[in-house]
Amino acid sequence: MSNISRRGALRLTGGMAVLGTLALAGCGRGDDTAATASAKPVDSSPATGTVKVWAAQGDADVLDKVIKPFKAANPDLDLTFTLIPNAEYYTKLQSAIAAGKGPDVAQFFPESQVQFLDPSILQPVPDGLVDPNSFFESLWDAGVVKGVAYTVPWYAYTYALVYRADLAKKASVKAPTTWDEMVPFLKALQEAGAARGLGADIGWDIFNGQDVAMYAWQAGGSLLSAGGKWTLDTPAMVDALKFNASFFTSGAADTSGPTFLDAQPYFVAGKTATMITGPWVVGQLDTAAKKDGWAASNVATAPLPAGSSGSTSFSAGGSWGVLAGSGNADASWKLIRHIAKPSTQVAQYKAYSSLPAVISAWDDPAIADQPLLDAFLTQMKNTRAFPQVSTWQQVATRLGKEMEAVAKGTQTAEKAAARAQSYAESLGTGTG
């Protein structure tokens, strides 16, 4: 997949927990998960004028080349791209919007875009621009507030199991399908030669908080009530914290390593045998092993093991929106419509390994003929969006710290859930 900086870049963008908000969008989307505002449809005439696009460095680095067909078909359009470092992107975008100097089109991250989902900041997606049902549902959900869609999904990712198939074969075990099977599977891989069964994320930050959120969903919990109140001090959250801690207390994972940059070298060397991670890893393992075809011969993937309520994961990725202050909304939406085409998303995948947000694009041989991606497609169809409240990232970060204490045995899961609930309540949801 794309270079190893992606997870590091995501750690930066995802960690922007204390951003000032321009406007706070309401939580929840109502019953109509594919609703859009009543906006003027965008016709099929050529795009003209000037469109300024801002995006974070990473997946957008190749976009100017990917959309060459669009530029060729719209010769009277002056299209400019500004790429901004991930760590600075949202801050600079917010400042530009507040100063009335924002771009026409901006990239967002579905897992952390809620503060922008407001008509004072973004224009509603026009009627008929795209088919909401063509995208993974949770990614579309992430851009809809109170029945109004503000963003169009671009690329997608979620977490699944990536494990050493050679060691699993040696141990005569199959990928776990339930929580109860997880630790025995990891221990079996250790008996087959791995130093640790799992290379766990030990950042104890927002990404760990995202992990425990998906475990809570798998245990039948929710993070917010139907009325928009935090629901973290629950049996499901306690079960989620205990499940995560079991990796460490069983000896299948180590609280001291590997660190992020060591994750893949450890995996290739057999120091660890499993990762709970995103699809970008698949294409990076041959590089880590310094051998073409190493992953195909030694690695397998599987959906996440199911808790008492299933194997739900979270959805994340990239999306696009048109700013309320854009002087050329018509051409801006035409650009986004082109980016949302399956053919464009496949071209983006070929250029940067960004997996499509449009489901049908996964049928292209460039993706469909890669067995190691199958589990991620299965998992993407069983995902949820994170809470659409402006304080979620702060709460997730706190959950990550509470997870550390439970994993290291210095705090009970019950106490950690209570502390997380208290903290979340002190913050509120940032909505009226």
Residue pairs with C-beta under 8 A, 6 or more apart in sequence:
1 279
1 280
1 281
1 282
1 283
1 284
1 353
2 58
2 59
2 280
2 283
2 352
2 353
2 354
3 284
4 261
4 264
4 284
5 58
6 58
6 59
6 278
6 280
7 260
7 277
7 278
7 280
8 260
8 261
9 56
9 57
9 58
9 86
10 86
10 207
10 316
11 203
11 205
11 207
11 260
12 86
12 87
13 56
13 86
13 87
13 89
13 90
13 109
13 112
14 109
14 111
14 112
14 206
14 207
14 210
14 393
15 205
15 206
15 393
15 397
16 90
16 91
16 112
16 393
17 206
17 393
17 394
17 396
17 397
18 394
19 90
19 91
19 94
19 115
20 94
21 115
21 390
21 430
22 94
22 97
22 98
22 115
22 116
22 118
22 120
22 121
23 115
23 118
23 120
23 121
24 115
24 118
24 390
24 430
24 431
24 432
25 114
25 115
25 116
25 117
25 118
25 145
25 388
25 390
25 431
26 145
26 146
26 388
26 431
26 432
27 145
27 224
27 228
27 387
27 388
27 389
27 429
27 431
28 145
28 146
28 228
28 388
29 35
29 141
29 144
29 145
29 146
29 147
29 388
30 146
30 147
32 147
33 132
33 137
33 140
33 141
33 144
34 132
34 133
34 140
34 144
35 144
35 147
35 148
35 149
36 124
36 125
36 126
36 127
36 132
36 144
36 148
36 149
37 124
37 125
37 147
37 148
37 149
38 124
38 127
39 123
39 124
39 125
39 126
39 127
40 126
40 127
41 126
41 127
41 128
41 129
42 126
42 128
42 129
42 330
42 333
42 334
42 337
46 73
46 74
46 75
46 76
46 77
47 74
47 76
47 77
47 330
47 331
47 334
47 335
48 74
48 76
48 77
48 331
49 76
49 77
49 78
49 327
49 328
49 331
50 77
50 78
50 79
50 80
50 104
50 327
50 328
51 77
51 78
51 79
51 80
51 104
51 105
51 328
51 331
51 332
51 335
52 80
52 82
52 103
52 104
52 105
53 79
53 80
53 81
53 82
53 103
53 104
53 105
53 106
53 107
53 335
54 81
54 82
54 84
54 89
54 93
54 96
54 102
54 103
54 105
54 106
54 107
55 63
55 81
55 82
55 83
55 84
55 89
55 106
55 107
56 83
56 84
56 85
56 86
56 89
56 107
56 109
57 83
57 84
57 85
57 86
57 89
58 86
59 154
59 155
59 318
59 348
59 352
59 354
60 81
60 83
60 107
60 318
61 83
61 352
62 348
62 351
62 352
63 81
63 339
63 348
64 81
65 351
66 344
66 347
66 348
66 351
67 335
67 338
67 339
67 344
69 338
69 344
70 335
70 338
70 344
71 77
71 79
74 331
74 334
77 331
79 335
82 103
84 92
84 93
89 107
90 112
93 102
93 106
94 115
96 102
96 103
97 121
97 323
97 325
100 325
102 323
102 325
103 323
103 326
104 322
104 323
104 326
104 327
104 328
104 329
104 331
104 332
105 320
105 321
105 322
105 323
105 326
105 332
105 335
105 336
106 116
106 320
106 321
106 323
107 154
107 318
107 319
107 320
108 116
108 143
108 151
108 318
108 319
108 320
108 321
109 316
109 317
109 318
109 319
110 139
110 142
110 143
110 151
110 153
110 315
110 316
110 317
110 318
110 319
110 385
111 142
111 210
111 314
111 315
111 316
111 317
111 385
111 386
112 393
113 142
113 143
113 151
113 319
113 321
114 145
114 388
114 389
114 390
114 392
115 390
116 122
116 150
116 321
117 143
117 144
117 145
117 150
117 151
117 388
118 145
118 150
119 148
119 324
120 324
121 323
121 324
122 150
122 151
122 321
122 322
122 323
122 324
123 150
123 321
123 322
123 323
123 324
123 326
123 329
124 148
124 149
124 150
125 143
125 149
125 150
125 151
125 152
125 333
126 333
129 152
129 333
129 336
129 337
130 152
130 337
130 340
132 140
132 149
134 340
134 358
134 359
134 360
135 153
135 357
135 358
135 359
136 153
136 156
136 315
136 357
136 359
136 380
136 381
136 383
138 314
138 315
138 383
138 384
138 385
139 153
139 156
139 315
139 317
139 319
139 357
139 383
139 385
140 149
140 153
141 384
141 385
142 151
142 153
142 315
142 319
142 385
142 386
142 388
143 149
143 150
143 151
143 152
143 153
143 319
143 321
144 150
145 388
150 321
151 319
151 320
151 321
152 319
152 320
152 321
152 336
152 337
152 339
152 340
153 317
153 318
153 319
153 340
153 357
153 358
154 317
154 318
154 319
154 320
154 339
154 340
154 345
154 348
154 354
154 357
155 317
155 318
155 345
155 348
155 354
155 355
155 356
155 357
156 315
156 316
156 317
156 355
156 356
156 357
156 380
157 278
157 279
157 280
157 315
157 316
157 317
157 355
157 376
158 278
158 279
158 313
158 314
158 315
158 316
158 376
158 379
158 380
158 383
159 211
159 214
159 276
159 277
159 278
159 304
159 313
159 314
159 379
160 276
160 277
160 279
160 301
160 302
160 303
160 304
160 313
160 375
160 376
160 378
160 379
161 175
161 176
161 274
161 275
161 276
161 301
161 302
161 303
161 304
161 305
161 375
162 267
162 274
162 275
162 276
162 277
162 281
162 282
162 299
162 300
162 301
162 372
163 175
163 189
163 273
163 274
163 275
163 299
163 300
163 301
163 302
164 189
164 194
164 267
164 270
164 273
164 274
164 298
164 299
165 298
165 299
165 300
166 297
166 298
167 189
167 192
167 193
167 194
167 270
167 273
168 174
168 175
168 185
168 188
168 189
168 192
168 300
170 192
170 193
171 188
171 189
171 191
171 192
173 184
173 185
173 188
173 189
175 185
175 300
175 302
176 182
176 184
176 185
176 302
176 305
177 302
177 305
177 306
177 311
178 305
178 306
178 307
179 218
179 243
179 305
179 306
179 307
179 308
181 305
182 243
182 246
182 247
182 305
183 197
183 246
183 247
183 250
183 252
185 197
185 274
186 196
186 197
186 198
186 247
186 250
186 252
186 253
186 273
186 274
187 197
187 250
187 251
187 252
188 197
189 197
189 273
189 274
190 196
190 197
190 251
190 252
190 273
192 273
193 270
194 270
194 271
194 272
194 273
195 270
195 271
195 272
196 251
196 252
196 253
196 254
196 271
196 272
196 273
197 247
197 252
197 253
197 272
197 273
197 274
198 247
198 252
198 253
198 272
198 273
198 274
198 275
198 276
199 253
199 258
199 263
199 266
199 267
199 271
199 272
199 273
199 274
199 275
200 247
200 248
200 253
200 254
200 276
201 207
201 208
201 211
201 260
201 276
202 254
202 255
202 256
202 257
202 258
202 259
203 260
203 400
204 400
204 401
204 403
204 404
205 397
205 400
205 401
206 393
206 396
206 397
206 400
207 400
208 244
208 399
208 400
208 403
208 404
209 395
209 396
209 397
209 398
209 399
209 400
209 403
210 314
210 386
210 396
211 244
211 276
211 403
212 237
212 240
212 241
212 244
212 399
212 400
212 403
213 223
213 240
213 314
213 386
213 396
213 399
214 304
214 312
214 313
214 314
214 384
215 239
215 240
215 241
215 243
215 244
215 307
216 222
216 223
216 234
216 236
216 237
216 239
216 240
217 309
217 310
217 312
217 384
218 240
218 304
218 306
218 307
218 308
218 309
218 310
218 311
218 312
219 235
219 236
219 237
219 239
219 240
219 243
219 307
219 308
219 309
220 236
220 307
220 308
220 309
221 231
221 234
221 235
221 236
221 237
221 239
221 240
222 231
222 236
223 230
223 231
223 232
223 386
223 387
223 392
224 230
224 231
224 387
224 389
224 429
225 231
228 389
228 429
228 431
230 395
230 421
230 424
230 425
230 429
231 421
232 395
232 399
232 417
232 420
232 421
232 424
233 417
233 418
233 420
233 421
234 417
237 413
237 417
237 420
238 413
238 414
238 417
239 307
239 308
239 413
240 307
241 402
241 403
241 406
241 413
241 416
241 417
242 406
242 413
243 307
244 403
244 406
244 407
245 403
245 406
245 407
245 409
245 413
246 252
247 253
247 407
248 254
248 255
248 407
248 408
249 407
249 409
255 404
255 407
255 408
257 266
258 265
258 266
258 271
258 272
263 272
263 275
263 277
264 281
264 284
264 285
264 288
265 271
265 288
266 272
267 273
267 275
267 285
267 288
268 285
268 288
268 289
268 294
275 281
276 304
278 376
279 355
279 373
279 376
280 353
282 295
282 299
282 301
282 370
282 372
282 373
283 295
283 353
285 294
285 295
285 299
286 292
286 293
286 294
286 295
289 295
289 298
295 372
296 372
299 372
300 372
301 372
301 373
301 374
301 375
301 376
302 375
303 311
303 375
303 378
303 379
303 382
304 311
304 313
304 379
305 311
310 382
311 379
311 382
312 382
312 383
312 384
313 379
313 382
313 383
313 384
314 383
314 384
314 385
314 386
315 380
315 383
315 384
315 385
317 354
317 355
317 357
318 354
318 357
319 357
320 336
320 339
322 329
322 332
322 333
322 336
326 332
338 344
339 345
339 348
340 357
340 358
341 358
342 356
342 358
342 360
342 361
342 364
343 361
345 354
345 356
345 357
345 358
345 361
346 356
346 361
346 364
346 366
346 367
348 354
348 356
349 355
349 356
349 361
349 364
349 366
349 367
350 366
355 362
355 367
355 373
355 376
356 362
356 367
359 381
361 367
362 368
362 373
362 377
367 373
386 392
386 396
387 429
389 429
389 430
389 431
390 429
390 430
390 431
391 424
391 427
391 428
391 429
391 430
394 427
395 420
395 423
395 424
395 427
398 419
398 420
398 423
398 424
399 420
402 411
402 416
402 417
402 419
402 420
403 416
405 411
405 416
406 412
406 413
406 416
411 419
